[in-house]
Amino acid sequence: MDLPQLQSQIACRMLRTKTYFSRYTNENGDTHDWSSGESTTAAYWCLATMGPVGPDDGFVHPHDCSNGRACFKGEIE
């Protein structure tokens, strides 16, 4: 059975992690970008608050910091 492919979400530009400028490889040898949120050990923080919660008091994570969140900031055009 083929599973549907998840569409890539754009993470808030204020979201950061130590692996922001690199990619990581999981136990299967697959490489992922930090914004996929697939790492089980990554720690994320918000540049607006410099902490693990955003300006809206919600925890930060690539799966949560996306369009639709009140404090979301998209890509600079």
N, C-alpha and C positions, 0 to 999 in steps of 0.2 A: 504494500500500500504506500503510495507516494503522499507525503505530507505537503501541505501548501507552503510555499516560500513566504516567510515574513517580509513585509516591506521594511526597508531601512528607514528608521526615524532619524531626524536631525536633532541632536542633543543641543541643549542651550549652550550658547557661547560662553557663559559664565561658569560652566561646569569643568572641573579639573580633577586629575588623578596623577599619581607619579608616573604612570605609563602614557601620559598624554602625547608625548612625542615619539612613541614607539609602538610596535605591534607585539603581541605575545602569542606563544604557541601552547596549545592545550595538550593534554595527555595523548590525544590521538594524532598529534602532529599537525593539526589544522592551525593556521594563523588567523588572528582576529584583530581588528582595530579596537582601541580602548572603548570607543563609543557604542560597541555592540552590547556592553554590559555583561558579557559572558564570563568574565574573570570572577572566581570565587574568593579571591584574596585582595582585590583592589579596594582602596579607600578613596572616596570621592569627597570633594568640598566645593563650595560655591565661592566664586571670587567676590561676589557682592557682600557676603557675610563673613567670608574667610572661615567658615565652619561647615559642619555636616548637614546643616539645614539651610534652606533658602530664605529669602525675605518674607515668604508666606508661611514660615515655620514648618514647612514640610521637609522631610528628609530628601537628600539629593542622591540621584542615581540616574544613569543614562535612560533607564526605562521610565522614569518619572519626570525628568526634566526635559519635556518636549512641548510642542505646540499644544495649547490648551491650558497650560498652567499659567496662572496670573502673572508670575514674574518672568516667564520665558522670554529670552532674547534670541532671536534667530541670527542667521549669518549676516554680516555687514555687507551691504551691497555697494 
